[in-house]
Amino acid sequence: MSNGILRVQTYAARQSAPVPNVRIRIQNADDTSAQVVEVYTDDEGNARDIELSAPPAALSLDEDAVQRPYSVWNLTADKEGYQTVTLDGLQVFAGQVSLAQLEMRPMQRLGAPAPLPDTFEVPPHALYRPEGVPSTAPVQLCEPVPAVLTAPIIPETITVHLGRPAASAQNVTVSFRKYIANVASSEVYPTWADATKPAKG
């Protein structure tokens, strides 16, 4: 086994202000009997870097590998006066830094019903296909659309549907740069050489 780094930052919802003294608890998703790692965020909302075990980076470079090339962790963040945030399925790669930026929302005023904890699940990486699991590639080939623009147009923002196309899910608008960064991270492994990754804008 090798190691990767999990870096956690906490900030107040709809603000850039950091939230200090948030308790961060990390547990191995594959071994729930293992010891829970516990840290707290500092005055800047940053927890100390957490070193976590991960499979060898070579697994992510082997296209025939069927073993998962990253370790999976569950994170819980809580602080009095704020809603608990849970992230399940965080992926940690050997030799890489995984960043978890947590938006902390204040609890509702007295007398209001207690809200459910904010729980988010990170799906398996798009490239990971364990043995026996079919690819999700389309069955039919798509016909290429002829280019009609002489120069690319890059939008400032993009609206993303947080679910399958027909599912009833929330739509959120994010910056195009943030969208590309998050899409790219789910289409390639961070262990790949820089020459194989999409250009950074």
C-alpha distance (Angstrom), angle and dihedral (degrees) to the residues before:
residue distance angle dihedral
M1 . . .
S2 3.79 . .
N3 3.79 130.0 .
G4 3.77 137.4 -111.5
I5 3.80 132.4 -174.9
L6 3.80 128.4 -113.3
R7 3.82 113.5 -159.9
V8 3.83 117.8 -167.8
Q9 3.81 127.3 -163.9
T10 3.80 126.3 -179.5
Y11 3.80 127.1 -160.3
A12 3.79 137.4 168.6
A13 3.80 117.3 -93.7
R14 3.82 113.9 -96.0
Q15 3.81 89.7 4.4
S16 3.77 137.6 82.7
A17 3.81 91.1 -135.2
P18 3.81 114.3 121.1
V19 3.80 120.3 -122.9
P20 3.82 110.3 -137.2
N21 3.80 129.8 -158.8
V22 3.82 95.3 29.7
R23 3.79 112.4 156.4
I24 3.80 111.3 -127.7
R25 3.81 117.8 -163.7
I26 3.83 120.2 -171.5
Q27 3.82 123.7 -167.7
N28 3.79 130.9 -179.6
A29 3.82 106.0 -111.5
D30 3.82 91.7 -151.2
D31 3.81 95.5 49.0
T32 3.80 111.9 35.4
S33 3.81 90.0 173.5
A34 3.81 91.0 64.5
Q35 3.79 120.0 103.1
V36 3.81 115.7 -82.0
V37 3.81 115.1 -122.1
E38 3.82 111.9 -135.3
V39 3.82 127.1 -168.4
Y40 3.82 136.8 156.0
T41 3.79 130.4 -134.9
D42 3.81 119.0 -113.7
D43 3.83 129.7 -132.5
E44 3.81 89.5 -74.5
G45 3.82 92.1 53.5
N46 3.82 92.5 -108.5
A47 3.79 125.0 129.3
R48 3.80 118.7 -151.6
D49 3.79 113.1 -92.3
I50 3.80 109.9 -86.5
E51 3.81 117.1 -143.5
L52 3.81 110.7 -145.4
S53 3.79 132.1 -179.7
A54 3.81 117.9 -104.0
P55 3.82 136.3 172.3
P56 3.83 117.8 -93.0
A57 3.81 114.4 -73.8
A58 3.81 89.7 -125.5
L59 3.82 89.2 75.9
S60 3.81 90.8 66.6
L61 3.81 90.7 52.2
D62 3.81 94.9 53.3
E63 3.81 110.9 84.5
D64 3.80 91.0 -163.0
A65 3.81 95.1 52.5
V66 3.80 114.4 120.2
Q67 3.81 95.9 -176.5
R68 3.80 114.4 96.3
P69 3.84 107.2 -101.8
Y70 3.81 95.2 -148.3
S71 3.78 138.0 48.3
V72 3.81 121.0 -118.2
W73 3.81 124.6 -133.9
N74 3.80 137.1 -179.5
L75 3.81 119.8 -139.8
T76 3.81 130.7 -161.5
A77 3.81 122.3 -172.0
D78 3.79 121.2 -170.4
K79 3.78 140.1 164.9
E80 3.78 131.8 166.7
G81 3.79 110.0 -92.6
Y82 3.82 93.6 24.3
Q83 3.78 134.7 87.0
T84 3.78 115.2 -103.6
V85 3.81 114.4 -107.4
T86 3.80 120.6 -151.3
L87 3.80 125.6 -170.0
D88 3.79 115.3 -172.7
G89 3.79 123.3 -169.1
L90 3.82 101.4 24.7
Q91 3.80 109.1 175.9
V92 3.82 120.9 -136.7
F93 3.82 120.1 -170.7
A94 3.79 124.9 -163.0
G95 3.80 112.3 -95.5
Q96 3.81 93.4 6.0
V97 3.82 135.5 106.6
S98 3.82 115.8 -126.5
L99 3.81 113.3 -160.2
A100 3.81 122.8 -150.0
Q101 3.82 112.5 -171.8
L102 3.79 109.0 -170.2
E103 3.80 124.5 -159.4
M104 3.81 107.8 -149.0
R105 3.80 115.7 -153.8
P106 3.82 121.0 -159.2
M107 3.80 118.1 -118.1
Q108 3.79 116.5 -103.0
R109 3.78 121.0 -97.4
L110 3.80 121.7 -83.1
G111 3.78 115.1 -70.9
A112 3.81 94.3 27.3
P113 3.81 116.9 115.4
A114 3.79 113.3 -95.1
P115 3.82 110.1 -101.6
L116 3.78 121.9 -128.2
P117 3.82 115.3 -102.9
D118 3.80 116.1 -91.6
T119 3.81 102.8 -105.3
F120 3.78 123.6 -176.3
E121 3.79 128.4 179.6
V122 3.80 121.6 -152.9
P123 3.82 107.9 -145.4
P124 3.82 120.6 -135.7
H125 3.80 113.9 -80.6
A126 3.80 112.3 -84.8
L127 3.81 91.8 -122.9
Y128 3.80 95.9 51.5
R129 3.79 110.9 99.9
P130 3.81 113.5 166.7
E131 3.79 116.7 -151.7
G132 3.79 111.4 -75.6
V133 3.81 95.3 21.3
P134 3.82 111.6 114.2
S135 3.77 121.6 -130.6
T136 3.80 118.1 -103.2
A137 3.82 91.7 -136.0
P138 3.83 114.8 134.2
V139 3.79 115.1 -93.2
Q140 3.79 93.8 -138.2
L141 3.77 124.5 53.3
C142 3.78 115.6 -116.9
E143 3.77 118.8 -126.2
P144 3.83 111.2 -121.0
V145 3.78 115.7 -111.5
P146 3.80 112.7 -129.3
A147 3.80 114.1 -114.5
V148 3.80 113.6 -103.1
L149 3.81 100.4 174.3
T150 3.78 124.7 78.8
A151 3.83 91.0 -155.1
P152 3.81 132.2 22.6
I153 3.80 118.6 -103.4
I154 3.80 114.2 -144.0
P155 3.82 114.8 -161.2
E156 3.80 122.2 -141.4
T157 3.81 93.8 -136.8
I158 3.78 137.5 16.1
T159 3.81 131.5 -160.8
V160 3.80 115.0 -130.2
H161 3.82 125.9 -161.6
L162 3.83 107.7 -140.4
G163 3.78 96.7 -143.0
R164 3.78 144.8 28.2
P165 3.82 114.4 -43.4
A166 3.83 95.1 -101.0
A167 3.81 95.7 36.5
S168 3.79 123.1 106.2
A169 3.80 100.6 -115.2
Q170 3.78 140.6 140.4
N171 3.81 122.0 -84.6
V172 3.80 116.8 -142.0
T173 3.79 130.4 -173.6
V174 3.80 116.9 -139.0
S175 3.79 135.5 169.5
F176 3.80 113.4 -85.0
R177 3.82 89.6 -123.8
K178 3.83 91.3 55.4
Y179 3.80 90.7 46.0
I180 3.81 93.0 52.5
A181 3.82 91.7 46.3
N182 3.80 91.6 52.7
V183 3.81 95.3 42.1
A184 3.80 92.4 48.6
S185 3.79 91.0 50.8
S186 3.80 90.0 58.1
E187 3.81 94.6 45.8
V188 3.83 100.6 50.3
Y189 3.80 134.5 31.5
P190 3.82 114.9 -110.1
T191 3.81 89.0 -130.8
W192 3.81 92.3 68.2
A193 3.80 118.6 108.6
D194 3.81 114.6 -93.1
A195 3.82 90.5 -114.4
T196 3.81 90.4 65.1
K197 3.82 95.8 49.2
P198 3.83 125.4 88.6
A199 3.80 114.5 -93.6
K200 3.80 114.5 -92.6
G201 3.81 116.4 -120.6
